[in-house]
Amino acid sequence: MFQKTTRVFPCKKTDDFTSSKQINSLLSFLSTPISFALEDVGERMGTEKLKIVIIDDHQGFINAVKVFLRNRNDIEIVGEANNAIQFHEITKTTIADVALMDINLPVIDGLTAGKDALIMNRELKVLGVTMSDDFNIHLNMLQNGFSGGILKNKFTEDFDKAINKIRNGGVYFPVLNN
C-alpha cells in the first residue's frame, strides 16, 4: 500500500529533543506528507471505513468511544482489547488502520505495545490516548512512531482533528504544540 520513501531526519540519533527548535523540527518533519503508491491511504481512508481497534484497560472508556463513534459512516470498530496481550491476539486475525492505544496499560504499557505493533505492521497508525498532559509522555509517543497523542479529557474535541491529520499522512500532538 505504501511506497517506500526516503526522508532525511532533521536531527541526530543522539539528540535529546529538549529544545523547542528540535521538537518543532521533528514535528515539521513528521507532518510532511509521504508519497504513496497506487492506493493513497488518504483516499482509501476517505472512501472506505477507517478500521479502528480500541485498546484500553477501562471498559468504560471503550464503551464511551463506541457510543461517540456509533453513528459515524466513515469509521468501523473492528476490535477492542483491555491490554496489550489481547491487542496482539487481535492483530493476528484483524486488519486495522488505526490502533487507539491507551498509554497506561497493565502488564505491557501502551508505548511499548504501540511501538511493537508498528514494527509488526508498518501500515498501522497508532493514536495514543492518555490522561496525562506530561510533555515527555507525548514526546515519547512521537519518538516511538505514533501518529498522534490526545488527552482523554479532550477526546471528543481532538479525535477528528487527529484522524484527519493521520488520513493525510501527518501527525497530531496538541500537547507538544503548547
N, CA, C and O atoms as a DFTB+ gen file, in Angstrom:
712 C
 N C O
     1  1       0.824      -1.186       0.000
     2  2       0.000       0.000       0.000
     3  2       0.866       1.247       0.000
     4  3       0.556       2.183      -0.738
     5  1       1.925       1.314       0.779
     6  2       2.756       2.492       0.865
     7  2       3.970       2.358      -0.037
     8  3       4.592       1.298      -0.107
     9  1       4.295       3.424      -0.717
    10  2       5.533       3.469      -1.488
    11  2       6.655       3.780      -0.507
    12  3       6.503       4.637       0.364
    13  1       7.763       3.096      -0.645
    14  2       8.888       3.382       0.222
    15  2       9.459       4.735      -0.168
    16  3       9.829       4.961      -1.320
    17  1       9.524       5.621       0.799
    18  2      10.004       6.975       0.567
    19  2      11.121       7.265       1.556
    20  3      11.008       6.932       2.735
    21  1      12.178       7.872       1.094
    22  2      13.268       8.235       1.984
    23  2      13.127       9.705       2.346
    24  3      13.004      10.571       1.480
    25  1      13.147       9.964       3.659
    26  2      13.157      11.335       4.145
    27  2      14.379      11.486       5.034
    28  3      14.718      10.571       5.785
    29  1      15.028      12.609       4.958
    30  2      16.203      12.847       5.795
    31  2      15.729      13.391       7.129
    32  3      15.081      14.436       7.199
    33  1      16.061      12.668       8.179
    34  2      15.654      13.057       9.518
    35  2      16.426      14.307       9.926
    36  3      17.642      14.357       9.740
    37  1      15.747      15.331      10.483
    38  2      16.400      16.619      10.754
    39  2      17.295      16.647      11.989
    40  3      17.852      17.698      12.303
    41  1      17.452      15.543      12.695
    42  2      18.250      15.531      13.911
    43  2      19.116      14.277      13.933
    44  3      18.941      13.364      13.127
    45  1      20.042      14.258      14.863
    46  2      20.879      13.085      15.058
    47  2      20.202      12.137      16.036
    48  3      19.361      12.557      16.830
    49  1      20.567      10.852      15.982
    50  2      20.009       9.885      16.921
    51  2      20.332      10.237      18.366
    52  3      19.609       9.847      19.283
    53  1      21.392      10.956      18.561
    54  2      21.807      11.299      19.921
    55  2      21.090      12.524      20.472
    56  3      21.201      12.811      21.664
    57  1      20.357      13.253      19.634
    58  2      19.639      14.426      20.118
    59  2      18.622      14.015      21.176
    60  3      17.982      12.969      21.064
    61  1      18.481      14.841      22.196
    62  2      17.547      14.506      23.273
    63  2      16.212      15.233      23.141
    64  3      15.339      15.051      23.989
    65  1      16.029      16.035      22.125
    66  2      14.778      16.737      21.850
    67  2      14.323      17.585      23.025
    68  3      13.148      17.581      23.391
    69  1      15.267      18.314      23.614
    70  2      14.893      19.154      24.743
    71  2      14.599      20.587      24.330
    72  3      13.893      21.295      25.047
    73  1      15.114      21.025      23.211
    74  2      14.857      22.399      22.802
    75  2      13.596      22.468      21.950
    76  3      13.261      21.520      21.240
    77  1      12.913      23.583      22.027
    78  2      11.692      23.745      21.234
    79  2      12.020      23.740      19.747
    80  3      11.196      23.316      18.937
    81  1      13.220      24.208      19.371
    82  2      13.626      24.189      17.964
    83  2      13.721      22.759      17.455
    84  3      13.260      22.465      16.352
    85  1      14.323      21.851      18.256
    86  2      14.429      20.455      17.858
    87  2      13.053      19.805      17.758
    88  3      12.780      19.059      16.818
    89  1      12.202      20.087      18.715
    90  2      10.864      19.493      18.715
    91  2      10.060      20.000      17.527
    92  3       9.396      19.214      16.851
    93  1      10.109      21.298      17.264
    94  2       9.397      21.843      16.105
    95  2       9.934      21.263      14.810
    96  3       9.167      21.003      13.883
    97  1      11.243      21.057      14.735
    98  2      11.851      20.451      13.557
    99  2      11.337      19.035      13.370
   100  3      11.010      18.631      12.254
   101  1      11.263      18.270      14.474
   102  2      10.761      16.894      14.409
   103  2       9.295      16.868      14.013
   104  3       8.899      16.063      13.170
   105  1       8.486      17.731      14.603
   106  2       7.066      17.786      14.253
   107  2       6.873      18.159      12.790
   108  3       6.035      17.575      12.103
   109  1       7.640      19.121      12.319
   110  2       7.564      19.530      10.920
   111  2       7.941      18.380      10.002
   112  3       7.274      18.132       8.998
   113  1       9.008      17.681      10.348
   114  2       9.471      16.532       9.568
   115  2       8.387      15.461       9.496
   116  3       8.090      14.935       8.423
   117  1       7.800      15.145      10.652
   118  2       6.807      14.079      10.692
   119  2       5.476      14.494      10.084
   120  3       4.682      13.636       9.698
   121  1       5.221      15.788       9.994
   122  2       3.973      16.261       9.408
   123  2       4.045      16.379       7.892
   124  3       3.024      16.603       7.242
   125  1       5.235      16.230       7.323
   126  2       5.395      16.306       5.882
   127  2       4.715      15.108       5.246
   128  3       5.042      13.972       5.588
   129  1       3.778      15.323       4.331
   130  2       3.100      14.192       3.703
   131  2       4.084      13.273       2.992
   132  3       5.062      13.723       2.395
   133  1       3.806      11.992       3.070
   134  2       4.625      10.977       2.425
   135  2       3.923      10.555       1.141
   136  3       2.697      10.448       1.113
   137  1       4.682      10.314       0.085
   138  2       4.098       9.847      -1.173
   139  2       3.663       8.395      -1.037
   140  3       4.344       7.588      -0.404
   141  1       2.543       8.077      -1.626
   142  2       2.030       6.720      -1.570
   143  2       1.893       6.162      -2.972
   144  3       1.633       6.900      -3.923
   145  1       2.063       4.883      -3.094
   146  2       1.930       4.206      -4.377
   147  2       0.474       3.837      -4.615
   148  3      -0.262       3.553      -3.670
   149  1       0.060       3.840      -5.871
   150  2      -1.241       3.383      -6.340
   151  2      -2.411       3.722      -5.434
   152  3      -3.321       4.447      -5.835
   153  1      -2.393       3.209      -4.232
   154  2      -3.536       3.361      -3.347
   155  2      -3.165       4.350      -2.252
   156  3      -2.573       3.966      -1.243
   157  1      -3.503       5.593      -2.438
   158  2      -3.199       6.612      -1.445
   159  2      -4.016       6.343      -0.191
   160  3      -5.242       6.248      -0.253
   161  1      -3.342       6.219       0.946
   162  2      -4.046       5.888       2.175
   163  2      -5.065       6.961       2.530
   164  3      -6.119       6.654       3.086
   165  1      -4.764       8.209       2.217
   166  2      -5.732       9.269       2.477
   167  2      -7.000       9.064       1.680
   168  3      -8.104       9.210       2.205
   169  1      -6.843       8.722       0.399
   170  2      -8.018       8.451      -0.431
   171  2      -8.743       7.204       0.050
   172  3      -9.969       7.191       0.162
   173  1      -7.977       6.153       0.335
   174  2      -8.598       4.907       0.762
   175  2      -9.351       5.124       2.070
   176  3     -10.482       4.663       2.227
   177  1      -8.722       5.824       3.000
   178  2      -9.385       6.070       4.268
   179  2     -10.574       6.997       4.093
   180  3     -11.494       6.986       4.911
   181  1     -10.567       7.796       3.040
   182  2     -11.675       8.693       2.795
   183  2     -12.860       8.004       2.135
   184  3     -14.000       8.437       2.304
   185  1     -12.603       6.930       1.381
   186  2     -13.686       6.263       0.670
   187  2     -14.142       4.997       1.373
   188  3     -15.307       4.615       1.267
   189  1     -13.248       4.353       2.078
   190  2     -13.611       3.170       2.846
   191  2     -13.683       3.553       4.309
   192  3     -13.150       4.577       4.734
   193  1     -14.358       2.703       5.068
   194  2     -14.411       2.959       6.502
   195  2     -13.024       2.780       7.106
   196  3     -12.305       1.836       6.781
   197  1     -12.672       3.684       7.972
   198  2     -11.433       3.602       8.716
   199  2     -11.622       2.532       9.788
   200  3     -12.535       2.626      10.608
   201  1     -10.773       1.530       9.783
   202  2     -10.900       0.408      10.723
   203  2     -10.049       0.689      11.957
   204  3      -8.837       0.889      11.868
   205  1     -10.717       0.700      13.111
   206  2     -10.064       1.065      14.368
   207  2     -10.161      -0.063      15.382
   208  3     -11.202      -0.706      15.519
   209  1      -9.056      -0.295      16.095
   210  2      -9.037      -1.172      17.263
   211  2      -8.833      -0.268      18.473
   212  3      -7.969       0.609      18.459
   213  1      -9.628      -0.482      19.517
   214  2      -9.523       0.317      20.745
   215  2      -8.847      -0.545      21.806
   216  3      -9.284      -1.661      22.087
   217  1      -7.768      -0.010      22.393
   218  2      -7.040      -0.722      23.437
   219  2      -7.014       0.151      24.676
   220  3      -6.358       1.192      24.695
   221  1      -7.730      -0.273      25.713
   222  2      -7.789       0.485      26.962
   223  2      -8.183      -0.467      28.081
   224  3      -9.019      -1.348      27.879
   225  1      -7.592      -0.300      29.250
   226  2      -7.913      -1.189      30.369
   227  2      -9.168      -0.754      31.119
   228  3      -9.580      -1.417      32.071
   229  1      -9.771       0.341      30.704
   230  2     -11.028       0.785      31.307
   231  2     -12.156       0.559      30.298
   232  3     -12.259       1.266      29.296
   233  1     -12.985      -0.423      30.576
   234  2     -14.079      -0.751      29.668
   235  2     -15.018       0.434      29.491
   236  3     -15.629       0.589      28.433
   237  1     -15.137       1.270      30.515
   238  2     -15.975       2.462      30.415
   239  2     -15.503       3.405      29.317
   240  3     -16.319       3.991      28.606
   241  1     -14.186       3.553      29.176
   242  2     -13.657       4.398      28.105
   243  2     -13.938       3.772      26.747
   244  3     -14.349       4.462      25.815
   245  1     -13.718       2.471      26.636
   246  2     -14.011       1.781      25.373
   247  2     -15.476       1.981      25.001
   248  3     -15.792       2.295      23.853
   249  1     -16.369       1.799      25.971
   250  2     -17.808       1.972      25.708
   251  2     -18.132       3.405      25.295
   252  3     -18.956       3.624      24.407
   253  1     -17.490       4.379      25.935
   254  2     -17.732       5.784      25.590
   255  2     -17.274       6.076      24.160
   256  3     -17.955       6.793      23.428
   257  1     -16.133       5.528      23.762
   258  2     -15.645       5.718      22.392
   259  2     -16.612       5.076      21.409
   260  3     -16.909       5.651      20.361
   261  1     -17.101       3.894      21.741
   262  2     -18.053       3.212      20.850
   263  2     -19.338       4.030      20.690
   264  3     -19.885       4.107      19.590
   265  1     -19.818       4.634      21.765
   266  2     -21.010       5.485      21.683
   267  2     -20.695       6.717      20.839
   268  3     -21.493       7.113      19.990
   269  1     -19.537       7.318      21.071
   270  2     -19.124       8.508      20.321
   271  2     -19.056       8.222      18.822
   272  3     -19.392       9.086      18.012
   273  1     -18.627       7.030      18.449
   274  2     -18.420       6.696      17.038
   275  2     -19.569       5.921      16.394
   276  3     -19.516       5.650      15.194
   277  1     -20.596       5.560      17.145
   278  2     -21.615       4.637      16.634
   279  2     -22.366       5.124      15.399
   280  3     -22.784       4.299      14.586
   281  1     -22.550       6.401      15.230
   282  2     -23.291       6.912      14.068
   283  2     -22.389       7.383      12.939
   284  3     -22.852       8.015      11.989
   285  1     -21.122       7.082      13.040
   286  2     -20.169       7.502      12.018
   287  2     -20.193       6.512      10.856
   288  3     -20.083       5.303      11.057
   289  1     -20.338       7.034       9.649
   290  2     -20.328       6.194       8.454
   291  2     -18.909       5.947       7.955
   292  3     -18.689       5.068       7.122
   293  1     -17.949       6.713       8.458
   294  2     -16.584       6.630       7.955
   295  2     -15.650       5.817       8.839
   296  3     -14.476       5.653       8.506
   297  1     -16.154       5.300       9.970
   298  2     -15.317       4.571      10.926
   299  2     -16.002       3.277      11.338
   300  3     -17.208       3.237      11.584
   301  1     -15.200       2.223      11.406
   302  2     -15.687       0.925      11.868
   303  2     -14.761       0.432      12.974
   304  3     -13.545       0.379      12.789
   305  1     -15.323       0.078      14.106
   306  2     -14.530      -0.503      15.186
   307  2     -14.434      -1.997      14.908
   308  3     -15.442      -2.703      14.899
   309  1     -13.212      -2.472      14.679
   310  2     -13.000      -3.870      14.293
   311  2     -12.477      -4.721      15.438
   312  3     -12.291      -5.927      15.277
   313  1     -12.238      -4.110      16.591
   314  2     -11.779      -4.873      17.740
   315  2     -11.588      -3.997      18.949
   316  3     -11.474      -2.775      18.853
   317  1     -11.557      -4.655      20.094
   318  2     -11.272      -3.961      21.341
   319  2     -10.495      -4.899      22.242
   320  3     -10.698      -6.113      22.227
   321  1      -9.608      -4.319      23.022
   322  2      -8.767      -5.094      23.926
   323  2      -8.572      -4.311      25.214
   324  3      -8.560      -3.080      25.215
   325  1      -8.419      -5.044      26.308
   326  2      -8.195      -4.408      27.601
   327  2      -6.723      -4.382      28.008
   328  3      -6.368      -3.817      29.043
   329  1      -5.862      -5.001      27.182
   330  2      -4.427      -4.967      27.449
   331  2      -3.673      -5.274      26.158
   332  3      -4.269      -5.632      25.142
   333  1      -2.370      -5.130      26.218
   334  2      -1.530      -5.302      25.030
   335  2      -1.528      -6.740      24.524
   336  3      -1.429      -6.971      23.319
   337  1      -1.635      -7.695      25.419
   338  2      -1.634      -9.104      25.015
   339  2      -2.888      -9.411      24.199
   340  3      -2.804     -10.076      23.166
   341  1      -4.039      -8.939      24.647
   342  2      -5.278      -9.116      23.878
   343  2      -5.178      -8.413      22.527
   344  3      -5.620      -8.950      21.511
   345  1      -4.598      -7.214      22.515
   346  2      -4.408      -6.481      21.265
   347  2      -3.549      -7.283      20.293
   348  3      -3.869      -7.382      19.108
   349  1      -2.457      -7.853      20.797
   350  2      -1.581      -8.651      19.947
   351  2      -2.352      -9.825      19.332
   352  3      -2.159     -10.144      18.159
   353  1      -3.205     -10.457      20.102
   354  2      -4.027     -11.569      19.585
   355  2      -4.983     -11.078      18.494
   356  3      -5.172     -11.757      17.485
   357  1      -5.576      -9.918      18.690
   358  2      -6.491      -9.347      17.696
   359  2      -5.763      -9.094      16.382
   360  3      -6.312      -9.343      15.309
   361  1      -4.533      -8.601      16.462
   362  2      -3.791      -8.262      15.242
   363  2      -3.454      -9.490      14.398
   364  3      -3.122      -9.357      13.220
   365  1      -3.534     -10.665      14.980
   366  2      -3.265     -11.892      14.219
   367  2      -4.389     -12.203      13.228
   368  3      -4.163     -12.860      12.212
   369  1      -5.600     -11.729      13.529
   370  2      -6.757     -12.072      12.685
   371  2      -7.498     -10.872      12.114
   372  3      -8.377     -11.030      11.267
   373  1      -7.152      -9.684      12.568
   374  2      -7.895      -8.489      12.178
   375  2      -6.952      -7.441      11.613
   376  3      -5.883      -7.182      12.166
   377  1      -7.365      -6.846      10.504
   378  2      -6.585      -5.758       9.922
   379  2      -7.231      -4.441      10.327
   380  3      -8.417      -4.212      10.094
   381  1      -6.427      -3.585      10.938
   382  2      -6.907      -2.269      11.353
   383  2      -6.039      -1.202      10.713
   384  3      -4.863      -1.427      10.425
   385  1      -6.632      -0.037      10.493
   386  2      -5.892       1.124      10.000
   387  2      -5.276       1.897      11.155
   388  3      -4.163       2.416      11.057
   389  1      -6.032       1.963      12.264
   390  2      -5.607       2.758      13.419
   391  2      -5.813       1.960      14.695
   392  3      -6.845       1.313      14.878
   393  1      -4.818       2.012      15.576
   394  2      -4.954       1.478      16.928
   395  2      -5.087       2.670      17.861
   396  3      -4.178       3.493      17.955
   397  1      -6.210       2.764      18.544
   398  2      -6.440       3.803      19.538
   399  2      -5.934       3.235      20.860
   400  3      -6.629       2.455      21.512
   401  1      -4.728       3.624      21.252
   402  2      -3.974       2.941      22.293
   403  2      -3.844       3.761      23.567
   404  3      -3.266       4.847      23.561
   405  1      -4.393       3.226      24.672
   406  2      -4.160       3.830      25.981
   407  2      -2.678       3.663      26.315
   408  3      -2.112       2.592      26.101
   409  1      -2.065       4.688      26.824
   410  2      -0.641       4.646      27.136
   411  2      -0.381       3.930      28.455
   412  3       0.657       3.287      28.616
   413  1      -1.303       4.034      29.390
   414  2      -1.116       3.455      30.718
   415  2      -1.874       2.136      30.823
   416  3      -2.945       2.072      31.428
   417  1      -1.312       1.088      30.232
   418  2      -1.919      -0.235      30.265
   419  2      -1.214      -1.120      31.287
   420  3      -0.030      -0.928      31.561
   421  1      -1.939      -2.095      31.856
   422  2      -1.270      -3.043      32.764
   423  2      -0.410      -4.034      31.970
   424  3      -0.602      -4.195      30.765
   425  1       0.499      -4.670      32.618
   426  2       1.403      -5.692      32.097
   427  2       2.406      -5.097      31.107
   428  3       3.586      -4.972      31.432
   429  1       1.956      -4.731      29.910
   430  2       2.814      -4.096      28.912
   431  2       2.216      -2.718      28.634
   432  3       1.065      -2.609      28.211
   433  1       3.000      -1.672      28.872
   434  2       2.462      -0.319      28.709
   435  2       2.149      -0.026      27.240
   436  3       2.653      -0.702      26.343
   437  1       1.321       0.976      27.007
   438  2       0.875       1.323      25.665
   439  2       1.986       1.819      24.750
   440  3       1.926       1.606      23.539
   441  1       3.000       2.479      25.309
   442  2       4.129       2.921      24.482
   443  2       4.845       1.720      23.871
   444  3       5.153       1.702      22.680
   445  1       5.101       0.727      24.703
   446  2       5.785      -0.479      24.226
   447  2       4.900      -1.248      23.260
   448  3       5.363      -1.701      22.214
   449  1       3.630      -1.396      23.606
   450  2       2.701      -2.138      22.747
   451  2       2.542      -1.455      21.391
   452  3       2.508      -2.120      20.356
   453  1       2.447      -0.131      21.400
   454  2       2.319       0.608      20.145
   455  2       3.569       0.497      19.292
   456  3       3.490       0.299      18.080
   457  1       4.722       0.624      19.931
   458  2       5.995       0.510      19.227
   459  2       6.136      -0.880      18.604
   460  3       6.541      -1.006      17.448
   461  1       5.802      -1.921      19.370
   462  2       5.868      -3.302      18.858
   463  2       4.896      -3.513      17.704
   464  3       5.229      -4.179      16.724
   465  1       3.703      -2.950      17.817
   466  2       2.698      -3.096      16.753
   467  2       3.184      -2.447      15.463
   468  3       2.952      -2.972      14.374
   469  1       3.855      -1.310      15.587
   470  2       4.383      -0.624      14.402
   471  2       5.515      -1.406      13.747
   472  3       5.688      -1.347      12.529
   473  1       6.280      -2.130      14.540
   474  2       7.333      -2.977      13.987
   475  2       6.714      -4.123      13.184
   476  3       7.215      -4.483      12.119
   477  1       5.634      -4.687      13.695
   478  2       4.975      -5.815      13.023
   479  2       4.149      -5.379      11.823
   480  3       3.992      -6.146      10.873
   481  1       3.612      -4.148      11.850
   482  2       2.744      -3.679      10.768
   483  2       3.042      -2.202      10.514
   484  3       2.506      -1.327      11.194
   485  1       3.894      -1.937       9.540
   486  2       4.312      -0.568       9.247
   487  2       3.165       0.290       8.697
   488  3       3.268       1.517       8.697
   489  1       2.098      -0.318       8.237
   490  2       0.978       0.454       7.708
   491  2       0.011       0.904       8.800
   492  3      -0.805       1.798       8.577
   493  1       0.097       0.293       9.967
   494  2      -0.767       0.654      11.083
   495  2      -0.393       2.044      11.584
   496  3       0.781       2.412      11.619
   497  1      -1.397       2.799      11.965
   498  2      -1.195       4.097      12.606
   499  2      -1.646       3.955      14.048
   500  3      -2.706       3.392      14.320
   501  1      -0.845       4.463      14.969
   502  2      -1.187       4.380      16.393
   503  2      -1.488       5.774      16.901
   504  3      -0.673       6.689      16.781
   505  1      -2.677       5.918      17.473
   506  2      -3.114       7.156      18.103
   507  2      -3.165       6.902      19.599
   508  3      -4.037       6.178      20.082
   509  1      -2.235       7.494      20.333
   510  2      -2.179       7.304      21.775
   511  2      -3.203       8.161      22.487
   512  3      -3.483       9.289      22.081
   513  1      -3.762       7.609      23.559
   514  2      -4.675       8.366      24.415
   515  2      -4.190       8.233      25.856
   516  3      -3.766       7.163      26.291
   517  1      -4.263       9.325      26.570
   518  2      -3.784       9.329      27.948
   519  2      -4.487      10.425      28.742
   520  3      -5.015      11.380      28.173
   521  1      -4.485      10.275      30.043
   522  2      -4.991      11.322      30.927
   523  2      -3.909      12.362      31.211
   524  3      -4.198      13.453      31.704
   525  1      -2.673      12.015      30.899
   526  2      -1.535      12.864      31.256
   527  2      -1.222      13.897      30.176
   528  3      -1.187      13.592      28.984
   529  1      -0.998      15.122      30.630
   530  2      -0.535      16.157      29.710
   531  2       0.970      16.385      29.867
   532  3       1.495      17.436      29.500
   533  1       1.649      15.379      30.418
   534  2       3.108      15.438      30.579
   535  2       3.765      15.487      29.207
   536  3       3.591      14.584      28.389
   537  1       4.509      16.537      28.969
   538  2       5.179      16.771      27.694
   539  2       6.007      15.567      27.261
   540  3       5.970      15.168      26.097
   541  1       6.760      14.984      28.210
   542  2       7.659      13.878      27.882
   543  2       6.915      12.617      27.439
   544  3       7.413      11.874      26.593
   545  1       5.758      12.377      27.987
   546  2       4.968      11.216      27.555
   547  2       4.566      11.381      26.092
   548  3       4.676      10.441      25.304
   549  1       4.105      12.559      25.734
   550  2       3.693      12.815      24.346
   551  2       4.897      12.804      23.404
   552  3       4.809      12.334      22.269
   553  1       6.013      13.326      23.889
   554  2       7.241      13.286      23.101
   555  2       7.672      11.833      22.872
   556  3       8.108      11.482      21.775
   557  1       7.554      10.993      23.896
   558  2       7.882       9.571      23.747
   559  2       6.981       8.895      22.721
   560  3       7.442       8.049      21.955
   561  1       5.708       9.259      22.698
   562  2       4.815       8.700      21.676
   563  2       5.335       9.070      20.289
   564  3       5.451       8.214      19.412
   565  1       5.641      10.335      20.102
   566  2       6.144      10.811      18.816
   567  2       7.437      10.092      18.434
   568  3       7.588       9.642      17.299
   569  1       8.356       9.986      19.372
   570  2       9.648       9.343      19.104
   571  2       9.492       7.849      18.812
   572  3      10.336       7.263      18.134
   573  1       8.426       7.229      19.315
   574  2       8.198       5.802      19.093
   575  2       7.346       5.516      17.861
   576  3       6.936       4.376      17.643
   577  1       7.077       6.543      17.056
   578  2       6.395       6.325      15.788
   579  2       4.885       6.476      15.812
   580  3       4.225       6.201      14.810
   581  1       4.324       6.906      16.935
   582  2       2.881       7.118      16.994
   583  2       2.504       8.234      16.025
   584  3       3.297       9.143      15.781
   585  1       1.302       8.166      15.478
   586  2       0.817       9.190      14.561
   587  2       0.110      10.326      15.288
   588  3      -0.155      11.375      14.700
   589  1      -0.193      10.119      16.550
   590  2      -0.858      11.149      17.326
   591  2      -0.909      10.786      18.787
   592  3      -0.701       9.637      19.177
   593  1      -1.189      11.787      19.579
   594  2      -1.367      11.603      21.013
   595  2      -2.366      12.627      21.508
   596  3      -2.142      13.831      21.388
   597  1      -3.472      12.151      22.065
   598  2      -4.511      13.069      22.539
   599  2      -4.874      12.752      23.990
   600  3      -4.672      11.641      24.480
   601  1      -5.413      13.760      24.647
   602  2      -5.838      13.614      26.036
   603  2      -7.239      13.019      26.088
   604  3      -8.103      13.364      25.283
   605  1      -7.450      12.124      27.040
   606  2      -8.777      11.511      27.181
   607  2      -9.839      12.554      27.511
   608  3     -10.971      12.456      27.037
   609  1      -9.483      13.551      28.318
   610  2     -10.478      14.558      28.686
   611  2     -10.762      15.557      27.566
   612  3     -11.627      16.421      27.711
   613  1     -10.039      15.442      26.447
   614  2     -10.313      16.271      25.268
   615  2     -10.570      15.389      24.045
   616  3     -10.430      15.834      22.906
   617  1     -10.945      14.145      24.297
   618  2     -11.111      13.169      23.226
   619  2     -12.092      13.646      22.157
   620  3     -11.779      13.623      20.967
   621  1     -13.289      14.082      22.589
   622  2     -14.304      14.485      21.605
   623  2     -13.875      15.729      20.830
   624  3     -14.296      15.929      19.691
   625  1     -13.053      16.548      21.437
   626  2     -12.555      17.761      20.793
   627  2     -11.424      17.460      19.796
   628  3     -11.337      18.088      18.741
   629  1     -10.570      16.504      20.137
   630  2      -9.352      16.263      19.350
   631  2      -9.397      15.046      18.435
   632  3      -8.569      14.943      17.530
   633  1     -10.321      14.132      18.633
   634  2     -10.311      12.891      17.854
   635  2     -10.386      13.156      16.350
   636  3      -9.569      12.632      15.592
   637  1     -11.337      13.945      15.916
   638  2     -11.481      14.197      14.473
   639  2     -10.276      14.930      13.899
   640  3      -9.852      14.656      12.776
   641  1      -9.729      15.858      14.666
   642  2      -8.534      16.567      14.203
   643  2      -7.386      15.576      14.003
   644  3      -6.668      15.635      13.005
   645  1      -7.224      14.670      14.960
   646  2      -6.156      13.674      14.872
   647  2      -6.377      12.745      13.683
   648  3      -5.445      12.477      12.926
   649  1      -7.596      12.254      13.513
   650  2      -7.890      11.324      12.418
   651  2      -7.678      12.011      11.069
   652  3      -7.144      11.399      10.144
   653  1      -8.085      13.260      10.948
   654  2      -7.870      13.982       9.689
   655  2      -6.386      14.139       9.373
   656  3      -5.976      13.972       8.225
   657  1      -5.583      14.456      10.380
   658  2      -4.134      14.556      10.168
   659  2      -3.561      13.207       9.741
   660  3      -2.760      13.127       8.810
   661  1      -3.979      12.155      10.431
   662  2      -3.475      10.813      10.133
   663  2      -3.881      10.396       8.724
   664  3      -3.077       9.824       7.987
   665  1      -5.118      10.678       8.351
   666  2      -5.592      10.342       6.995
   667  2      -4.755      11.016       5.919
   668  3      -4.606      10.489       4.817
   669  1      -4.212      12.180       6.242
   670  2      -3.426      12.941       5.271
   671  2      -1.927      12.738       5.442
   672  3      -1.128      13.501       4.899
   673  1      -1.547      11.713       6.194
   674  2      -0.136      11.379       6.335
   675  2       0.619      12.196       7.357
   676  3       1.846      12.129       7.416
   677  1      -0.091      12.969       8.166
   678  2       0.567      13.805       9.168
   679  2       0.494      13.211      10.556
   680  3       0.083      12.065      10.742
   681  1       0.898      14.007      11.525
   682  2       0.837      13.624      12.926
   683  2       0.076      14.700      13.702
   684  3      -0.032      15.843      13.258
   685  1      -0.451      14.313      14.874
   686  2      -1.230      15.247      15.680
   687  2      -0.870      15.060      17.156
   688  3      -1.222      14.049      17.764
   689  1      -0.175      16.030      17.718
   690  2       0.234      16.029      19.112
   691  2      -0.009      17.413      19.709
   692  3       0.932      18.200      19.812
   693  1      -1.244      17.736      20.105
   694  2      -1.516      19.084      20.603
   695  2      -0.737      19.450      21.861
   696  3      -0.426      20.626      22.048
   697  1      -0.409      18.502      22.730
   698  2       0.349      18.819      23.939
   699  2       1.744      19.330      23.580
   700  3       2.286      20.182      24.283
   701  1       2.327      18.824      22.501
   702  2       3.661      19.255      22.097
   703  2       3.657      20.643      21.471
   704  3       4.702      21.287      21.375
   705  1       2.501      21.099      21.052
   706  2       2.404      22.425      20.427
   707  2       2.154      23.522      21.438
   708  3       2.173      24.701      21.086
   709  1       1.920      23.158      22.688
   710  2       1.648      24.173      23.713
   711  2       2.909      24.640      24.370
   712  3       2.864      25.493      25.256
